[in-house]
Amino acid sequence: MQDFRPIDEMTVVRVSKARGDDGLRRMTIELTTRAAARALALYLEQCDCTVTFVSERVLEVLPPARAQTAREEAIEMEAYLRVWSAMNPTIEVTRIPAAE
């Protein structure tokens, strides 16, 4: 039996990937609450990501500066989001397709 929570107890994270004008790959993350955005930003900064608030609920994240392929960066960012989600079980993570 699945444990259902009222929708007001959940936060949804929407993720998309894009390449900036400078050629660096960024991830845009949209959250439904300011508190969740702040919590995720703090966590990602601890993981050496560069985080910029686009708005109070939207983050632009640049993965740590390491010599990596786009695939390795995607795997690393996915791992960060999975760990953060596991540490915040009341937050539901939803991804949107990458912008190519």
N, C-alpha and C positions, 0 to 999 in steps of 0.2 A: 504494500500500500504506500502510495506516494504522500509525502508530507506537503500539504498546500498551505501557503501563507497568504494573508490578505495583500492585495497589490500595493497598498500604501507602506508596507514593510519592506518592499523590494526596491532596489535601485537597478536600473538597466544601464549597462555600458555599451555604447555603440562605437565600433572601431573601424577606421578606414586608413588606408596607406596612400601616400602621395610623395612625389619627388618635388622638392622646393626649387626655386629659381637658382639656387646655388649648387644644384645637383645632388644635394644630400637627401637621403630618404627619411621621411618623417611619418609619424603615425598621429592621426587625429583621433582623439578619444572624447566622446560626448557622454556625460553622465546626467542622470535626472536630478541629482541634488548637489548643492554646493559642498556639503560636508563630504560626500563621497569623492568629489573632484579634489578637494584638499587632501584627503587621506591618500588617494592614489598618487597624487603629485609628490607628496612626502616620501612615499614608498619608492617611487621610480627615481627620485633624486638620490635616495640611499643606494640605489643600484647603479649610480653614476650616469643616469640618463639626464639629458637637458630638457627641462619642462618649462613651457611657456603657457600662461593662461590666455587663451583667445577670448574667452568670456568667463563668467563665473562658473560655468559648468562644462566648458570645452577646453581640453588640453591639447597642445601640440607637443609631441615627444620626439626627441632626437635620440636614437640609441647611443650607448657609450661609444666614444671614439676609439674604435679598434679596427685594425685592417681585417675586414670581413666581406664576404659576399652578401648580396641582398638576401639570399636564402638563409644564411647563418644569422643575419640580423633579425629576420622574421621569426626564426626559431627562438632566438634569445628573448625577443619581446613577447612572444607567445608564452614562454616559460614565466616571465615576470608577471604577466596577467593571470596565469593559472595559479601561481603561488599567492598573489594578492587576493584572488577570489577565494582560495581555500582558507585564507586568514580572515576573510570577511564573508562568512556563509550566508548572511542575509542579503547579499548583493548578487543579483543575477547578471551575468555577462552575456551580451549579445553582440555578435560581430556583423558588420556589413561588408560587402565585397570591396576589395581593393580598387582604387581608381587607377587605371592603367593609362 
